[in-house]
Amino acid sequence: MVDIAEFYNVKVFKKACEDYLLKTEWNLINVFPMLDLAFKYSLEDLKKSLLDFVSKNLSVFLKCDKFQDLSHSIVYDIIKSNENTVRQEELFEMVFKRAEKQALEKQKSDKNLNEAIICFLPFEMMKEELSVFLQFIKFHMMNHEFIMTFVGKIFISFKSYHNSIFSKQLFSIFW
């Protein structure tokens, strides 16, 4: 119905649809398609209601596989609306995993990439994806042990990945 209201630009009908949807009791099954709908049609009251539900259920919401498939703009608003949560570690870890998944999927889908670019591409895409969200992550609120283990592993992975690529490139040049 919202689709029809939007197509024919009937604002009263669109608002009536939004008001009806606002009566819904949110859960981890219906929240994902409703987030898509709210963002697609700029249903601001619905967005606010859904983001409130997400904030109240952040830990379980972030662990849902469907979180990984949300659009960039939806994830942006979720991260922004939860920037002051005490669960910064969960927020960062899930955003990181989402960025990693998005980069790998993009790499697989782009058939026109040449070999030289392919080895650096996932990290560059992840960096690009993460840079938008990092402004909302409060690293100073994180548990120091988490930073040393999770963030440290990421740094070591990046470093060893780039070193192994560099070694392979050197090997191919001289042999």
FILOFI-504236 format. One record per residue (C-alpha): x negated, y negated, z negated. Coordinates in steps of 0.1 Angstrom, whole numbers, plus 2048, in hexadecimal, padded with zeros to 3 digits. Example, Ala and Ser with C-alpha at 12.3 -4.5 7.8 and 13.67 -1.06 7.14 Angstrom:
<koldrens>
78582D7B2;77780B7B9;
</koldrens>
This chain:
<koldrens>
800800800;7E37E87F8;7D67F081A;7F77E582A;7F97C6814;7D67BC81F;7DB7C4843;7FA7AE845;7EC79482D;80A796815;7FA7897F5;81978F7DF;81A7B37EA;7F57B77E4;7F87A87C1;8167BF7BA;8017DD7C4;7E57D27AE;7FC7CC790;80A7F0795;7E67FE796;7DD7EC776;7F6801764;7E182076C;7CE831750;7AA83475C;79685375A;77686176B;78A86F787;79E851792;78683678A;76F83C7A8;7898397C4;79981B7B2;7778097B0;77480E7D5;7978007DA;7937E37C3;7737D87D3;77F7DE7F7;79D7C87F2;78F7AF7D9;7A87B87BE;7987A47A2;7AF7AE785;7AB7D378F;7857CF791;7857C076E;79A7DC760;7847F7770;7637E6766;7717E5742;77880B744;756811752;7457FD736;75881071B;74E83172B;72C828739;71884672E;73086073E;73784A75C;712846765;70E86C763;72987377D;71D87D79F;7358657AF;72284879F;70584F7B7;71D84A7D5;72C8297CB;72580B7E2;7097F37DA;7217D77D1;7347ED7B9;7157F97A7;7087D57A6;7287C9794;7277E777C;7027E1773;7087BB770;7267C0759;7137D8743;6F27C5742;6F57C071C;6FC7E4713;6E77F56F9;6E3812711;6C9802728;6B782372D;6D583473B;6DD816751;6BA81575F;6B683B764;6D783D777;6CF81F78D;6AD82E794;6BC85079E;6D683F7B4;6BB82B7C5;6A784A7CB;6C585D7D9;6CE8407F0;6AA83D7FD;6A8862805;6CA862816;6C084482B;69F854835;6B187483F;6CB862853;6B384C867;6A7861883;693844893;678841878;655848883;63E85F86F;628843861;645830852;65784F844;63E856828;642833818;66782E820;67883E802;6648297E9;6698097FD;68E8107FF;6908187DA;67D7F87D2;6957E47E7;6B37F47D7;6A67F17B3;69A7CD7B7;6BE7C17B7;6C77D3797;6A87CE783;6B17AB77A;6CD7B9764;6B97D4753;6AC7CA731;68C7DD72D;6847CD70C;6A47DE6FE;698800709;68A81B6F2;66481A6F6;6628406F8;67A83F716;665824727;645839722;65585972F;66E85074A;660830757;63C83E753;64585D767;653847783;633833784;61D852785;6338617A0;6318427B5;60B8407B0;6058657B7;61C8647D5;60A8477E4;5E88577DC;5F28787ED;5FE86580C;5DE85180C;5CA871809;5DC881826;5D886383C;5B2862834;5B088783B;5C188385C;5AA866866;58987885F;59389B869;
</koldrens>
